[in-house]
Amino acid sequence: MKGTYGLILAIGLGIVGALLNFAYLANKSAKEELVGFVGIRTNLQQGERLRADAIEEVLIPARVAGTLKNYAVLWSARDAEVDKRVTRNLPAGSLLLLQDMRSPPAELDFGKNLPPGVEERAWFVPVDLRRMVPSVTPTALARSTKDMRPSCCRSWMISRSVLSRSTMPLPSPKIPG
């Protein structure tokens, strides 16, 4: 009998210790600061738009997240990323990284991968930089000042809807000479 009482006492104390340990850890983890990241709920293919129903919040403790904030999209910034196209296949259960939402390449594939019936054209327009606002000149947009002269030409892409909205012809610049 002596051994049975000792065994029952040991098991009872073990269960009480486990319950107290669980309660302590649950209390400590409830006070921990969590950081929300954007997780992928459903598979997304490259070029597909990121939908609001395809993402979910993934909570990670701040002490563990470390520098992940520099590489993954925060949940608080999700609205800025919704409806953008993803640049690679994203499997369900992964985090949305900043590089997955990067801008398209600087070099455009002109005339490639167009739907049937769509046509692209390039119009070359001379620009007189002396009459333009400096903040919207091709120099400010391209961040290059080496090749910008009043007589140089730049290529601009203008959609058909912009052209149909113009009601007045633009005056031709007066170039001294």
Rosetta constraint file for C-alpha pairs under 8 A:
AtomPair CA 1 CA 5 HARMONIC 6.41 0.50
AtomPair CA 2 CA 6 HARMONIC 6.42 0.50
AtomPair CA 3 CA 7 HARMONIC 6.11 0.50
AtomPair CA 4 CA 8 HARMONIC 6.17 0.50
AtomPair CA 5 CA 9 HARMONIC 6.05 0.50
AtomPair CA 6 CA 10 HARMONIC 6.14 0.50
AtomPair CA 7 CA 11 HARMONIC 6.21 0.50
AtomPair CA 8 CA 12 HARMONIC 6.07 0.50
AtomPair CA 9 CA 13 HARMONIC 6.10 0.50
AtomPair CA 10 CA 14 HARMONIC 6.07 0.50
AtomPair CA 11 CA 15 HARMONIC 6.26 0.50
AtomPair CA 12 CA 16 HARMONIC 6.24 0.50
AtomPair CA 13 CA 17 HARMONIC 6.01 0.50
AtomPair CA 14 CA 18 HARMONIC 6.16 0.50
AtomPair CA 15 CA 19 HARMONIC 6.22 0.50
AtomPair CA 16 CA 20 HARMONIC 6.19 0.50
AtomPair CA 17 CA 21 HARMONIC 6.06 0.50
AtomPair CA 18 CA 22 HARMONIC 6.12 0.50
AtomPair CA 19 CA 23 HARMONIC 6.17 0.50
AtomPair CA 20 CA 24 HARMONIC 6.13 0.50
AtomPair CA 21 CA 25 HARMONIC 6.23 0.50
AtomPair CA 22 CA 26 HARMONIC 6.02 0.50
AtomPair CA 23 CA 27 HARMONIC 6.14 0.50
AtomPair CA 24 CA 28 HARMONIC 6.28 0.50
AtomPair CA 25 CA 29 HARMONIC 6.03 0.50
AtomPair CA 26 CA 30 HARMONIC 6.17 0.50
AtomPair CA 27 CA 31 HARMONIC 6.90 0.50
AtomPair CA 28 CA 32 HARMONIC 6.84 0.50
AtomPair CA 32 CA 61 HARMONIC 6.79 0.50
AtomPair CA 32 CA 62 HARMONIC 7.85 0.50
AtomPair CA 33 CA 61 HARMONIC 5.97 0.50
AtomPair CA 33 CA 62 HARMONIC 5.76 0.50
AtomPair CA 34 CA 59 HARMONIC 5.90 0.50
AtomPair CA 34 CA 60 HARMONIC 5.43 0.50
AtomPair CA 34 CA 61 HARMONIC 4.35 0.50
AtomPair CA 34 CA 62 HARMONIC 5.24 0.50
AtomPair CA 35 CA 59 HARMONIC 5.55 0.50
AtomPair CA 35 CA 60 HARMONIC 5.33 0.50
AtomPair CA 35 CA 61 HARMONIC 6.04 0.50
AtomPair CA 35 CA 62 HARMONIC 5.58 0.50
AtomPair CA 35 CA 65 HARMONIC 7.46 0.50
AtomPair CA 35 CA 74 HARMONIC 7.86 0.50
AtomPair CA 36 CA 57 HARMONIC 5.95 0.50
AtomPair CA 36 CA 58 HARMONIC 5.45 0.50
AtomPair CA 36 CA 59 HARMONIC 4.54 0.50
AtomPair CA 36 CA 60 HARMONIC 6.42 0.50
AtomPair CA 36 CA 74 HARMONIC 5.96 0.50
AtomPair CA 36 CA 75 HARMONIC 5.07 0.50
AtomPair CA 36 CA 76 HARMONIC 7.44 0.50
AtomPair CA 37 CA 57 HARMONIC 5.78 0.50
AtomPair CA 37 CA 58 HARMONIC 5.13 0.50
AtomPair CA 37 CA 59 HARMONIC 6.43 0.50
AtomPair CA 37 CA 60 HARMONIC 7.68 0.50
AtomPair CA 37 CA 72 HARMONIC 6.87 0.50
AtomPair CA 37 CA 73 HARMONIC 5.89 0.50
AtomPair CA 37 CA 74 HARMONIC 4.36 0.50
AtomPair CA 37 CA 75 HARMONIC 4.58 0.50
AtomPair CA 37 CA 76 HARMONIC 7.97 0.50
AtomPair CA 37 CA 95 HARMONIC 7.18 0.50
AtomPair CA 37 CA 96 HARMONIC 7.82 0.50
AtomPair CA 38 CA 55 HARMONIC 6.40 0.50
AtomPair CA 38 CA 56 HARMONIC 5.96 0.50
AtomPair CA 38 CA 57 HARMONIC 5.25 0.50
AtomPair CA 38 CA 58 HARMONIC 6.15 0.50
AtomPair CA 38 CA 72 HARMONIC 7.61 0.50
AtomPair CA 38 CA 73 HARMONIC 5.81 0.50
AtomPair CA 38 CA 74 HARMONIC 5.91 0.50
AtomPair CA 38 CA 75 HARMONIC 5.04 0.50
AtomPair CA 38 CA 78 HARMONIC 6.82 0.50
AtomPair CA 38 CA 95 HARMONIC 5.95 0.50
AtomPair CA 38 CA 96 HARMONIC 5.63 0.50
AtomPair CA 39 CA 55 HARMONIC 5.51 0.50
AtomPair CA 39 CA 56 HARMONIC 5.08 0.50
AtomPair CA 39 CA 57 HARMONIC 5.79 0.50
AtomPair CA 39 CA 58 HARMONIC 5.75 0.50
AtomPair CA 39 CA 93 HARMONIC 6.45 0.50
AtomPair CA 39 CA 94 HARMONIC 5.74 0.50
AtomPair CA 39 CA 95 HARMONIC 4.38 0.50
AtomPair CA 39 CA 96 HARMONIC 5.76 0.50
AtomPair CA 40 CA 54 HARMONIC 6.09 0.50
AtomPair CA 40 CA 55 HARMONIC 4.67 0.50
AtomPair CA 40 CA 56 HARMONIC 6.26 0.50
AtomPair CA 40 CA 90 HARMONIC 7.25 0.50
AtomPair CA 40 CA 91 HARMONIC 7.08 0.50
AtomPair CA 40 CA 92 HARMONIC 5.14 0.50
AtomPair CA 40 CA 93 HARMONIC 5.45 0.50
AtomPair CA 40 CA 94 HARMONIC 5.48 0.50
AtomPair CA 40 CA 95 HARMONIC 6.02 0.50
AtomPair CA 40 CA 96 HARMONIC 6.56 0.50
AtomPair CA 41 CA 53 HARMONIC 7.88 0.50
AtomPair CA 41 CA 54 HARMONIC 5.08 0.50
AtomPair CA 41 CA 55 HARMONIC 5.02 0.50
AtomPair CA 41 CA 56 HARMONIC 5.97 0.50
AtomPair CA 41 CA 92 HARMONIC 5.05 0.50
AtomPair CA 41 CA 93 HARMONIC 5.97 0.50
AtomPair CA 42 CA 54 HARMONIC 5.35 0.50
AtomPair CA 42 CA 55 HARMONIC 7.40 0.50
AtomPair CA 42 CA 91 HARMONIC 6.95 0.50
AtomPair CA 42 CA 92 HARMONIC 4.62 0.50
AtomPair CA 42 CA 93 HARMONIC 7.63 0.50
AtomPair CA 43 CA 54 HARMONIC 7.95 0.50
AtomPair CA 43 CA 89 HARMONIC 7.65 0.50
AtomPair CA 43 CA 90 HARMONIC 5.79 0.50
AtomPair CA 43 CA 91 HARMONIC 4.61 0.50
AtomPair CA 43 CA 92 HARMONIC 4.75 0.50
AtomPair CA 44 CA 48 HARMONIC 6.45 0.50
AtomPair CA 44 CA 50 HARMONIC 7.65 0.50
AtomPair CA 44 CA 86 HARMONIC 7.88 0.50
AtomPair CA 44 CA 89 HARMONIC 5.78 0.50
AtomPair CA 44 CA 90 HARMONIC 5.05 0.50
AtomPair CA 44 CA 91 HARMONIC 6.46 0.50
AtomPair CA 44 CA 92 HARMONIC 7.72 0.50
AtomPair CA 45 CA 86 HARMONIC 7.56 0.50
AtomPair CA 45 CA 88 HARMONIC 6.70 0.50
AtomPair CA 45 CA 89 HARMONIC 4.47 0.50
AtomPair CA 45 CA 90 HARMONIC 6.39 0.50
AtomPair CA 46 CA 85 HARMONIC 7.58 0.50
AtomPair CA 46 CA 86 HARMONIC 5.60 0.50
AtomPair CA 46 CA 87 HARMONIC 5.28 0.50
AtomPair CA 46 CA 88 HARMONIC 4.37 0.50
AtomPair CA 46 CA 89 HARMONIC 4.70 0.50
AtomPair CA 46 CA 90 HARMONIC 7.59 0.50
AtomPair CA 47 CA 85 HARMONIC 5.13 0.50
AtomPair CA 47 CA 86 HARMONIC 5.33 0.50
AtomPair CA 47 CA 87 HARMONIC 5.93 0.50
AtomPair CA 47 CA 88 HARMONIC 7.27 0.50
AtomPair CA 48 CA 85 HARMONIC 5.29 0.50
AtomPair CA 48 CA 86 HARMONIC 6.01 0.50
AtomPair CA 49 CA 82 HARMONIC 7.58 0.50
AtomPair CA 49 CA 83 HARMONIC 5.17 0.50
AtomPair CA 49 CA 84 HARMONIC 5.27 0.50
AtomPair CA 49 CA 85 HARMONIC 4.26 0.50
AtomPair CA 49 CA 86 HARMONIC 6.37 0.50
AtomPair CA 50 CA 54 HARMONIC 6.91 0.50
AtomPair CA 50 CA 55 HARMONIC 8.00 0.50
AtomPair CA 50 CA 81 HARMONIC 7.29 0.50
AtomPair CA 50 CA 82 HARMONIC 5.24 0.50
AtomPair CA 50 CA 83 HARMONIC 5.04 0.50
AtomPair CA 50 CA 84 HARMONIC 5.69 0.50
AtomPair CA 50 CA 85 HARMONIC 6.05 0.50
AtomPair CA 50 CA 86 HARMONIC 6.66 0.50
AtomPair CA 51 CA 55 HARMONIC 7.12 0.50
AtomPair CA 51 CA 82 HARMONIC 5.78 0.50
AtomPair CA 51 CA 83 HARMONIC 5.92 0.50
AtomPair CA 52 CA 82 HARMONIC 6.14 0.50
AtomPair CA 52 CA 83 HARMONIC 7.97 0.50
AtomPair CA 57 CA 75 HARMONIC 6.26 0.50
AtomPair CA 60 CA 64 HARMONIC 7.01 0.50
AtomPair CA 60 CA 65 HARMONIC 6.23 0.50
AtomPair CA 61 CA 65 HARMONIC 6.16 0.50
AtomPair CA 62 CA 66 HARMONIC 6.66 0.50
AtomPair CA 65 CA 69 HARMONIC 7.10 0.50
AtomPair CA 67 CA 71 HARMONIC 7.35 0.50
AtomPair CA 68 CA 72 HARMONIC 5.88 0.50
AtomPair CA 69 CA 73 HARMONIC 7.13 0.50
AtomPair CA 69 CA 74 HARMONIC 6.89 0.50
AtomPair CA 71 CA 97 HARMONIC 5.74 0.50
AtomPair CA 71 CA 98 HARMONIC 5.67 0.50
AtomPair CA 71 CA 99 HARMONIC 7.66 0.50
AtomPair CA 72 CA 95 HARMONIC 6.83 0.50
AtomPair CA 72 CA 96 HARMONIC 5.87 0.50
AtomPair CA 72 CA 97 HARMONIC 4.09 0.50
AtomPair CA 72 CA 98 HARMONIC 5.38 0.50
AtomPair CA 73 CA 77 HARMONIC 6.71 0.50
AtomPair CA 73 CA 78 HARMONIC 7.10 0.50
AtomPair CA 73 CA 95 HARMONIC 7.96 0.50
AtomPair CA 73 CA 96 HARMONIC 5.91 0.50
AtomPair CA 73 CA 97 HARMONIC 5.66 0.50
AtomPair CA 73 CA 98 HARMONIC 5.72 0.50
AtomPair CA 74 CA 78 HARMONIC 6.68 0.50
AtomPair CA 77 CA 81 HARMONIC 7.20 0.50
AtomPair CA 78 CA 82 HARMONIC 6.34 0.50
AtomPair CA 81 CA 101 HARMONIC 7.24 0.50
AtomPair CA 84 CA 101 HARMONIC 7.10 0.50
AtomPair CA 85 CA 101 HARMONIC 6.88 0.50
AtomPair CA 86 CA 100 HARMONIC 5.58 0.50
AtomPair CA 86 CA 101 HARMONIC 5.42 0.50
AtomPair CA 87 CA 99 HARMONIC 7.96 0.50
AtomPair CA 87 CA 100 HARMONIC 5.27 0.50
AtomPair CA 87 CA 101 HARMONIC 6.27 0.50
AtomPair CA 87 CA 102 HARMONIC 7.24 0.50
AtomPair CA 88 CA 100 HARMONIC 6.38 0.50
AtomPair CA 90 CA 94 HARMONIC 7.02 0.50
AtomPair CA 90 CA 96 HARMONIC 7.96 0.50
AtomPair CA 96 CA 100 HARMONIC 6.65 0.50
AtomPair CA 97 CA 101 HARMONIC 7.29 0.50
AtomPair CA 98 CA 102 HARMONIC 6.63 0.50
AtomPair CA 110 CA 120 HARMONIC 7.46 0.50
AtomPair CA 111 CA 119 HARMONIC 7.42 0.50
AtomPair CA 111 CA 120 HARMONIC 6.05 0.50
AtomPair CA 114 CA 118 HARMONIC 6.22 0.50
AtomPair CA 114 CA 119 HARMONIC 7.63 0.50
AtomPair CA 122 CA 155 HARMONIC 7.28 0.50
AtomPair CA 122 CA 156 HARMONIC 7.38 0.50
AtomPair CA 122 CA 157 HARMONIC 6.51 0.50
AtomPair CA 123 CA 155 HARMONIC 6.78 0.50
AtomPair CA 123 CA 156 HARMONIC 6.94 0.50
AtomPair CA 123 CA 157 HARMONIC 7.35 0.50
AtomPair CA 124 CA 153 HARMONIC 6.98 0.50
AtomPair CA 124 CA 154 HARMONIC 6.57 0.50
AtomPair CA 124 CA 155 HARMONIC 5.19 0.50
AtomPair CA 124 CA 156 HARMONIC 6.91 0.50
AtomPair CA 125 CA 153 HARMONIC 6.47 0.50
AtomPair CA 125 CA 154 HARMONIC 6.64 0.50
AtomPair CA 125 CA 155 HARMONIC 6.73 0.50
AtomPair CA 125 CA 156 HARMONIC 7.48 0.50
AtomPair CA 126 CA 151 HARMONIC 7.00 0.50
AtomPair CA 126 CA 152 HARMONIC 6.72 0.50
AtomPair CA 126 CA 153 HARMONIC 4.90 0.50
AtomPair CA 126 CA 154 HARMONIC 6.77 0.50
AtomPair CA 127 CA 150 HARMONIC 6.91 0.50
AtomPair CA 127 CA 151 HARMONIC 7.23 0.50
AtomPair CA 127 CA 152 HARMONIC 7.27 0.50
AtomPair CA 127 CA 153 HARMONIC 6.56 0.50
AtomPair CA 127 CA 154 HARMONIC 7.43 0.50
AtomPair CA 128 CA 132 HARMONIC 7.08 0.50
AtomPair CA 128 CA 150 HARMONIC 5.13 0.50
AtomPair CA 128 CA 151 HARMONIC 6.86 0.50
AtomPair CA 128 CA 173 HARMONIC 6.92 0.50
AtomPair CA 129 CA 137 HARMONIC 6.88 0.50
AtomPair CA 129 CA 149 HARMONIC 7.50 0.50
AtomPair CA 129 CA 150 HARMONIC 5.42 0.50
AtomPair CA 130 CA 150 HARMONIC 6.91 0.50
AtomPair CA 132 CA 136 HARMONIC 7.28 0.50
AtomPair CA 132 CA 137 HARMONIC 6.33 0.50
AtomPair CA 133 CA 137 HARMONIC 6.45 0.50
AtomPair CA 134 CA 139 HARMONIC 7.99 0.50
AtomPair CA 134 CA 140 HARMONIC 6.99 0.50
AtomPair CA 135 CA 140 HARMONIC 5.91 0.50
AtomPair CA 136 CA 140 HARMONIC 6.20 0.50
AtomPair CA 136 CA 141 HARMONIC 6.72 0.50
AtomPair CA 137 CA 141 HARMONIC 6.39 0.50
AtomPair CA 138 CA 142 HARMONIC 5.70 0.50
AtomPair CA 138 CA 143 HARMONIC 7.88 0.50
AtomPair CA 138 CA 154 HARMONIC 7.73 0.50
AtomPair CA 139 CA 143 HARMONIC 5.43 0.50
AtomPair CA 139 CA 144 HARMONIC 5.53 0.50
AtomPair CA 139 CA 145 HARMONIC 5.74 0.50
AtomPair CA 139 CA 148 HARMONIC 6.71 0.50
AtomPair CA 140 CA 144 HARMONIC 7.36 0.50
AtomPair CA 144 CA 148 HARMONIC 7.64 0.50
AtomPair CA 147 CA 152 HARMONIC 7.69 0.50
AtomPair CA 148 CA 152 HARMONIC 6.37 0.50
AtomPair CA 158 CA 162 HARMONIC 6.62 0.50
AtomPair CA 158 CA 163 HARMONIC 7.32 0.50
AtomPair CA 159 CA 163 HARMONIC 6.77 0.50
AtomPair CA 160 CA 164 HARMONIC 6.25 0.50
AtomPair CA 161 CA 165 HARMONIC 6.36 0.50
AtomPair CA 162 CA 166 HARMONIC 6.74 0.50
